[in-house]
Amino acid sequence: MDLTVNNSGHTENHMRSSEFLRDVVIGMSDGLTVPFALAAGLSGAVDNSSIIVIAGIAEIAAGSIAMGLGGYLSGKTEQDHYKNEEQREHNEVETLRHVEIEETKEFFANIGLSKEIQEQATEEIAKDKDRWVEFMMKYELGLDKPDPKRATKSALNIGVSYIIGGIIPLSPYFFLHDSHEALKYSVVVTLICLFTFGFFKSKMTGIHPIWGAIRVTLIGAIAAAAAFGIAMLFEK
């Protein structure tokens, strides 16, 4: 959280690193839910915790790589899209200058500037083509310049968050040999973590924290219960 004080003395709260938080939410939510459901399902079919630990670790490894790769590709796609649009905007500034000038004036008109100020502002910003293109990218197309390291950061953030989330439901199986006994502890620990995670996630996104926490907890519980029930059904 970043606190900014403006000239009037008013303190404004701004959430910083929203992309980092989004990555953590994506990785942690799946990391808590998927390995939890897997461990619960296997607990309905096998009694030995060691088998579940091996399968769980394999799933966490595969899941973190897959989720991290998805985050990386998403970041690269965002960068490629911005570069393509930026190149197109540069071409339009060079070849369709009169059109871009009218579009710039239209933007200033839409925010309530007078005709005279529109002319002055457009003339001033058009002096620097790079700055003009950046302005049009942001205010005409609604695109902010992405962090060139965003793809790598996203992959790392999501992957690590998935691993951390996945270790939580799997941790009781490291210490208890009987899978059914370990499942009881796993359910308690994971549901508490899901509720806590859902609470803070909902608080950050503006959703009612309690209802958001209940919703996240129910999703994890239903997934685990379904996996456990299916495993028991096939075992019989």
Summary of the structure (lengths in Angstrom):
residues: 236
radius of gyration: 25.3
end to end distance: 52.8
largest distance: 81.4
contacts: 753
relative contact order: 0.17
helix: 80%
strand: 4%
